Amino acid sequence: MTDTTKLFIGSGPGGADPQALELKRANRHGLIAGATGTGKTVTLQGIVDGLSAIGVPTFVADVKGDLSGLAMAGSPTAKNHELFAARAVEIGMTDWRYGDNPVQFWDLYGEQGHPIRTTISEMGPLLLARMLNLNDVQEGVLTIAFHVADKEGLLILDLDDLQSMLVHVGERADELTLEYGNVSKQSVGTIQRSLLQLRSQGGDHFFGEPALDLHDFLAVDDQGRGIVNVLAADKLMASPRLYATFLLWMLSELFQTLPEIGDPDKPKLCFFFDEAHLLFEDAPDALLEKVEQVVRLIRSKGVGVYFITQNPIDIPDKVAAQLGNRVQHALRAFTPRDQAGVEAAAKTFRSNPGVDVATSITQLKTGEALVSLLQPDGAPSPVTRTLVKPPSSRVGPLSPEERQVMITTDAIGSKYDDLIDRESAEEILKAKGNEAAAAAAETKATSEAAKAEAQQSKLDAQAAKAQAQADAAQQRLQIQQQRETDRQAAAAAREAARPTMTDKVIQSASRAVASSVGRQLGNQLIRGILGGLFRGR
């Protein structure tokens, strides 16, 4: 029932109207939609089983944890065995049997699989702005930070690098504003707060090295079976923006990495994105345009993208227009939005006179779907009501022990287990900051030494001046003391030369006596002279 050119999806009762995915058209993307519990996961699992068996690697986002069962063969003792066996008989699958798949488990947090990392530079400002929910102004500042880093040869590998780069840009805001436009410190602060929130969601596990080599997704095992890459996304779903951005990053990286090959005989890789609406909720126009561009062009790289969602209206029209292979499970029409989804889904199918699409969508049973697949000429087949084939692998999760065995024995080994922290923006800017701080400290020390020397010189001058003043004062004091000594000596000499009271009395008496005797002698002399004169006459 299967061959190397087709992948059987299902048929009507008794094998009527078999529906098979043309492998040459499997890179034209697809949609698996339907309400909860209608069989989307089993359909997805059956398609992945088939692709792996014919050598097509796949990537599957495991949101609920049950797709880990792809690694193990189903069992006749499983509770759903009778249902699957009955379905195989009902659609005429005589060759149906259980089988496993070669699986590689991945986990952004490194808990349930090999760590997946990329660098901030590889993510780029557009996707990172989407992840951080930045507005246009903040995205502009982030873009400037990336541009400055590229210009100055600074690698932005992890969140530490980006935060250091934003600090650097903030410190140079005035300079960069003149060259690149407004760089406000408020915007830088907002981005930093968003990065802290991203850290709290575990985003720091995603950024770093060794970065994922996407060629590890493109491998086959030694039996030629395509490797099934299962991403543990149950915890990641708590951070839907991180989940959506990561998936979009992988598509972008594949688009940029893989060569153009047109429409190969079978895809090089098929992606299956569960909870696809998370890619598009609250996404800005620029991001939607990027998603549309990547989905439209990546088919020429041999990559098929399949979105799994509850309601087809979750997918934007421009993206939905690229989805040529469609499997529509039952929808419920309880609300106006549900009714709109039914109408939208009905309009996307190529009409079939024997199928009332709008009515059938609400009546489909679990495991039943409306199917329209691209034909060899590229035209969609008329919509057909189809019983989907049962999977060959286990439906349900692995035990933790089983998962661990798979992780430790796969081909990836320990390639991504150990984090590498090489020199990048954080270390370089820190070194420059340390150098600048050391230079500033040296300049400050030199300046302070010069100031201290000048101060010491000033103090020395003041001390010298004070000493000179003290010396002058001492000299003046000595002079004054000498003068006082001389004065006292002179006074003492005068005092010594001055007659005593007795001497004064004697001198006075002597003067008195001398004066009396003198007067007497004088009188006698005068009388003698005068008497001689008179006698001579």
C-alpha positions in Angstrom: 0.0 0.0 0.0 3.0 2.3 0.3 5.9 2.9 -2.0 9.0 5.1 -2.3 7.0 8.0 -3.8 4.0 8.2 -1.5 3.1 8.1 2.2 -0.2 6.4 3.0 -2.4 8.6 5.2 -5.7 6.6 5.3 -8.7 5.6 3.2 -12.4 5.0 3.3 -13.9 1.7 4.6 -12.5 -1.3 2.7 -9.6 0.8 1.4 -11.8 3.0 -0.8 -10.4 6.4 -1.9 -6.9 5.9 -0.5 -5.2 9.1 0.5 -1.4 9.3 0.2 1.0 12.2 0.6 3.1 12.6 -2.5 6.7 12.8 -1.2 7.7 15.1 -4.1 5.0 17.5 -2.8 5.6 17.0 0.9 7.8 20.1 1.0 4.7 22.2 0.1 3.8 22.3 3.7 0.6 21.2 5.5 -2.0 21.6 8.2 -3.4 19.2 10.8 -6.3 20.8 12.6 -9.1 19.7 14.8 -10.6 20.0 18.3 -9.0 18.4 21.3 -9.5 14.7 21.4 -10.3 14.2 17.7 -7.1 12.4 16.7 -4.6 15.1 15.7 -1.7 13.6 17.7 -2.3 10.0 16.3 -2.4 11.4 12.8 0.8 13.3 13.3 2.4 10.2 14.8 1.4 8.1 11.9 2.9 10.6 9.4 6.1 10.8 11.3 6.4 7.0 11.4 5.9 6.8 7.7 8.4 9.6 6.9 11.1 8.1 9.1 10.6 4.7 7.5 11.4 6.1 4.1 14.4 8.0 5.3 13.0 11.5 5.9 14.2 13.2 9.1 11.6 15.0 11.1 11.4 17.6 13.9 8.4 17.4 16.3 7.5 19.7 19.1 6.1 17.6 21.9 3.8 19.8 23.8 2.0 17.3 25.9 4.9 14.8 26.4 3.2 11.9 24.6 5.1 12.1 21.4 8.1 10.6 23.1 6.4 7.2 22.4 7.7 7.6 18.8 11.0 6.0 20.1 9.3 2.7 21.0 7.2 0.2 19.1 3.6 -0.1 20.0 2.5 -3.2 21.9 -0.4 -5.7 21.5 -0.9 -5.3 25.2 -1.6 -1.6 25.0 -5.1 -0.4 25.8 -5.6 1.0 22.3 -4.3 -2.0 20.4 -7.7 -3.4 19.6 -8.8 0.0 18.1 -5.7 0.3 16.0 -5.9 -3.3 14.8 -9.5 -2.9 13.9 -8.7 0.3 12.0 -6.0 -1.4 10.0 -8.4 -4.2 9.0 -11.1 -1.6 8.2 -9.0 0.3 5.7 -7.3 -2.8 4.3 -3.8 -2.3 5.8 -2.6 -5.9 5.6 1.0 -4.9 6.2 0.4 -2.9 9.3 2.7 -3.8 12.2 4.3 -2.1 15.2 7.7 -0.6 14.9 9.9 2.0 16.6 11.8 5.0 15.2 15.3 6.4 15.8 14.7 9.3 18.1 16.9 12.1 19.4 15.5 14.0 22.4 16.0 17.7 22.8 15.2 20.2 25.5 15.9 23.9 25.8 16.4 23.4 29.5 18.6 20.3 29.1 16.4 18.2 31.4 14.5 15.8 29.1 17.0 15.8 26.2 20.1 17.3 24.8 20.4 21.1 25.4 19.5 23.3 22.4 21.4 26.6 22.3 22.0 29.4 19.9 23.7 32.7 20.2 22.1 36.1 20.6 23.8 37.1 17.4 22.3 34.2 15.4 18.9 35.0 16.8 19.1 38.6 15.6 17.3 41.7 16.8 14.0 41.1 15.0 13.3 37.7 16.6 14.7 38.8 19.9 12.5 41.9 20.0 9.5 39.5 19.4 10.6 37.3 22.2 11.0 40.3 24.6 7.8 42.0 23.4 9.5 45.2 22.6 7.9 48.2 20.9 9.3 49.8 17.7 11.4 52.4 19.7 12.9 49.7 21.9 13.5 47.4 19.0 15.4 50.3 17.3 17.7 50.6 20.3 18.2 46.9 20.3 19.2 47.0 16.6 21.7 49.8 17.4 23.3 47.6 20.0 23.7 44.8 17.5 25.1 47.2 14.9 27.6 48.7 17.4 28.7 45.2 18.4 29.2 44.1 14.8 31.1 47.3 14.0 33.4 47.0 17.1 33.9 43.2 16.7 32.1 42.3 19.9 30.4 38.8 20.0 27.0 38.7 21.6 26.6 35.1 22.5 24.5 35.0 25.6 22.3 37.2 27.8 25.2 38.4 29.8 26.8 39.7 26.6 23.6 41.4 25.5 23.1 43.1 28.9 26.7 44.3 28.9 26.3 45.6 25.4 23.2 47.5 26.4 25.0 49.1 29.3 27.8 50.1 26.9 25.2 51.6 24.5 23.5 53.4 27.4 26.8 54.9 28.5 27.5 56.2 25.0 23.9 57.3 24.4 24.7 60.9 23.6 27.4 59.9 21.1 25.4 57.2 19.4 22.2 59.3 19.2 24.1 61.7 16.8 25.1 58.8 14.6 22.2 56.3 14.7 19.2 58.2 16.1 17.7 58.5 19.5 19.1 56.1 22.1 17.2 56.8 25.3 18.4 55.3 28.6 14.7 54.7 29.4 14.5 52.3 26.4 17.7 50.6 27.5 16.3 50.1 30.9 13.1 48.6 29.6 15.0 46.1 27.5 17.1 45.2 30.5 14.0 44.5 32.5 12.6 42.3 29.7 15.8 40.4 29.7 15.4 39.8 33.4 12.0 38.4 32.7 13.4 36.2 30.0 15.9 34.8 32.4 13.2 34.0 34.9 11.5 31.9 32.2 14.7 30.0 31.6 15.8 31.9 28.5 19.4 32.0 29.7 19.5 28.2 29.0 18.8 28.8 25.4 21.5 31.3 24.6 25.1 30.3 24.6 27.5 27.8 23.1 28.0 25.2 21.7 25.3 26.4 19.3 23.0 23.9 17.7 24.3 22.5 14.3 21.1 22.1 12.4 22.7 19.4 10.3 22.3 17.2 13.3 18.5 17.3 12.5 19.1 15.9 9.0 20.6 12.6 9.9 19.5 9.0 9.2 20.4 5.9 11.1 22.4 2.9 10.0 19.2 1.4 8.6 18.5 4.4 6.5 15.6 5.6 8.7 15.1 9.3 9.2 16.0 10.5 12.7 13.0 11.8 14.6 14.0 14.9 16.6 11.6 15.3 19.5 11.6 18.6 21.4 10.4 18.4 25.0 8.0 21.4 24.9 5.8 20.8 27.9 7.8 23.1 30.2 8.6 25.4 27.3 4.8 26.0 26.8 4.8 28.0 30.1 6.9 30.6 28.1 4.9 30.7 24.8 6.9 33.6 23.4 10.1 31.8 23.9 8.6 28.7 22.3 7.3 30.5 19.3 10.5 32.5 18.7 12.6 29.4 19.0 10.7 27.5 16.4 10.7 30.5 14.0 14.5 30.8 14.6 15.0 27.2 13.5 13.1 27.8 10.3 15.1 31.0 9.6 18.4 29.2 10.3 17.4 26.3 8.0 16.4 28.8 5.3 19.7 30.6 5.5 21.8 27.4 5.8 20.5 24.9 3.4 21.1 25.1 -0.4 18.4 25.5 -3.0 17.3 22.2 -4.3 13.8 22.9 -5.7 11.4 20.0 -5.3 13.3 16.9 -4.3 12.0 13.4 -4.6 11.4 13.5 -0.9 11.9 16.2 1.7 15.3 16.8 3.4 13.4 17.5 6.6 9.8 18.0 7.8 8.9 20.2 10.8 5.7 19.6 12.8 4.8 22.6 15.0 2.2 21.8 17.6 0.1 24.6 19.2 0.9 26.6 16.0 -1.3 29.5 17.1 1.5 30.6 19.5 3.6 31.5 16.5 1.1 34.2 15.5 -0.6 35.5 18.6 0.1 39.2 19.1 2.9 39.0 16.5 3.8 42.4 14.9 3.3 42.8 11.1 7.1 42.7 10.5 7.3 39.3 12.2 4.3 37.9 10.3 5.9 39.0 7.1 9.0 37.1 8.1 7.1 34.0 8.9 5.2 34.2 5.6 8.5 34.7 3.7 10.3 31.8 5.4 7.3 29.4 4.9 7.0 30.4 1.3 10.6 30.1 0.4 11.9 27.3 2.6 10.2 24.7 0.5 12.8 25.3 -2.2 15.4 24.1 0.4 13.5 20.8 0.6 11.9 21.5 4.0 8.3 20.9 4.7 6.5 22.7 7.5 3.3 21.3 9.1 1.3 23.3 11.6 -0.9 21.5 14.1 -3.6 23.6 15.7 -7.1 23.3 17.0 -8.7 25.8 14.7 -7.6 26.6 11.1 -8.4 30.3 11.6 -5.4 30.4 14.0 -3.2 30.5 11.0 -2.9 33.9 9.2 -4.3 33.8 5.6 -1.0 34.5 3.9 0.6 31.6 5.7 -2.4 29.3 5.3 -2.3 29.9 1.6 1.1 28.1 1.5 -0.3 24.9 3.2 -1.2 22.6 0.3 -1.6 19.3 2.3 -4.5 19.4 4.7 -5.9 17.0 7.3 -8.9 18.4 9.0 -10.3 16.5 12.1 -13.6 17.4 13.7 -14.4 20.9 14.8 -17.0 21.9 17.3 -19.4 24.7 16.5 -20.6 25.8 19.9 -19.5 29.5 19.7 -19.4 32.1 16.9 -15.7 31.7 16.7 -16.1 27.9 16.3 -18.7 28.5 13.6 -16.3 30.9 11.8 -13.6 28.2 12.0 -15.9 25.6 10.4 -16.8 28.0 7.6 -13.1 28.9 7.0 -12.0 25.3 7.0 -14.8 24.4 4.5 -13.7 27.1 2.1 -10.1 25.9 2.0 -10.8 22.5 0.5 -11.2 21.7 -3.1 -14.9 20.8 -3.4 -16.1 17.2 -3.8 -19.7 16.6 -4.9 -19.9 13.7 -2.6 -18.8 15.6 0.6 -20.7 18.4 2.4 -17.6 19.8 4.0 -19.3 22.3 6.4 -21.6 19.6 7.7 -19.0 16.8 7.8 -16.5 18.8 9.8 -18.8 18.7 12.8 -19.7 15.1 12.4 -16.3 13.5 12.0 -15.5 10.7 14.5 -12.2 10.4 16.4 -9.6 9.2 14.0 -11.5 10.4 11.0 -10.6 13.4 9.0 -11.3 15.4 5.8 -8.2 15.1 3.7 -6.9 17.0 0.7 -3.4 16.4 -0.5 -1.3 17.8 -3.4 -1.3 15.6 -6.4 1.7 14.9 -8.6 0.8 17.9 -10.8 0.7 20.2 -7.7 -3.1 20.6 -7.6 -5.0 19.8 -4.4 -7.1 16.6 -4.5 -10.8 16.9 -3.9 -11.6 16.7 -0.2 -12.2 13.2 0.9 -13.6 11.8 4.2 -10.9 9.5 5.4 -10.2 7.0 8.2 -6.7 7.8 9.3 -4.2 4.8 9.5 -3.1 3.7 13.0 0.5 4.5 14.0 3.2 1.8 14.4 5.0 3.4 17.3 3.8 3.6 20.9 0.9 6.1 21.6 1.8 7.6 24.9 4.9 8.8 26.7 8.1 7.0 27.6 9.0 6.4 31.2 11.8 8.7 32.5 14.1 5.6 32.6 13.3 4.8 28.9 13.9 8.4 27.9 17.3 8.5 29.7 18.4 5.4 27.9 17.5 6.9 24.6 19.4 10.1 25.4 22.6 8.4 26.5 22.7 6.0 23.6 21.8 8.2 20.6 24.3 9.5 18.0 24.6 13.0 19.5 26.3 11.8 22.7 27.7 14.6 24.9 28.3 17.0 22.0 26.0 19.7 23.5 26.1 18.8 27.2 28.9 21.0 28.4 28.4 24.8 28.2 31.3 26.8 26.6 31.9 30.3 27.7 34.5 31.9 25.4 35.6 35.5 25.3 32.8 37.7 24.0 31.2 41.1 24.6 30.8 40.8 28.3 34.5 39.8 28.9 35.8 42.3 26.5 33.7 45.2 27.8 34.5 44.2 31.3 38.3 44.1 30.5 38.0 47.5 28.9 36.1 48.8 31.9 38.8 47.4 34.2 41.5 49.1 32.1 39.6 52.3 32.1 39.0 52.0 35.8 42.7 51.3 36.3 43.7 54.2 34.1 41.3 56.4 35.9 42.6 55.1 39.3 46.2 55.8 38.1 45.3 59.2 36.9 43.5 59.9 40.1 46.4 58.5 42.2 48.8 60.7 40.2 46.5 63.7 40.6 46.1 63.0 44.3 49.9 62.5 44.6 50.5 65.8 42.9 47.9 67.5 45.1 49.5 65.9 48.1 52.9 67.1 47.0 51.5 70.6 46.4 49.8 70.5 49.7 53.0 69.3 51.4 54.9 72.0 49.7 52.3 74.5 50.9 52.6 73.1 54.4 56.4 73.2 54.2 56.2 76.8 53.0 53.8 77.7 55.8 56.0 75.9 58.2 59.1 77.7 56.9 57.3 81.0 57.1 56.1 80.2 60.6 59.6 79.2 61.5 61.0 82.5 60.0 58.4 84.4 61.9 59.2 82.5 65.0 62.9 83.2 64.4 62.2 86.9 63.8 60.1 87.0 66.9 62.8 85.3 68.9 65.4 87.7 67.5 63.2 90.7 68.4 62.7 89.2 71.8 66.4 88.8 72.2 67.0 92.3 71.1 64.3 93.6 73.5 65.9 91.5 76.2 69.3 92.8 75.3 68.0 96.4 75.3 66.3 95.8 78.6 69.5 94.3 80.0 71.5 97.3 78.7 68.9 99.7 80.1 69.0 97.9 83.4 72.8 98.0 83.3 72.8 101.7 82.6 70.3 102.3 85.2 72.3 100.3 87.6 75.4 102.2 86.7 73.6 105.5 87.1 72.2 104.3 90.4 75.7 103.2 91.4 77.1 106.6 90.4 74.4 108.5 92.3 75.5 109.7 95.9 73.9 108.3 98.9 71.8 110.4 101.3 74.7 110.7 103.6 76.9 111.7 100.8 74.3 114.2 99.8 74.0 115.6 103.3 77.8 115.8 103.5 78.0 117.3 100.1 75.3 119.7 101.0 77.0 120.6 104.2 80.2 120.8 102.4 78.7 123.0 99.9 77.2 125.1 102.6 80.4 125.3 104.5 82.3 125.9 101.3 79.9 128.5 100.3 80.1 130.3 103.7 83.9 130.2 103.7 84.0 131.3 100.2 81.8 134.2 100.9 83.9 135.1 103.8 87.1 134.8 101.8 85.6 136.7 99.0 84.4 139.4 101.2 87.8 139.6 102.8 89.5 139.7 99.4 87.3 142.3 98.1 87.7 144.4 101.2 91.4 144.0 100.9 91.5 145.1 97.3 89.2 148.0 97.9 91.1 149.0 101.1 94.4 149.1 99.1 92.9 151.3 96.6 91.7 153.8 99.1 95.0 153.8 100.8 96.9 154.7 97.8 95.2 157.9 97.3 
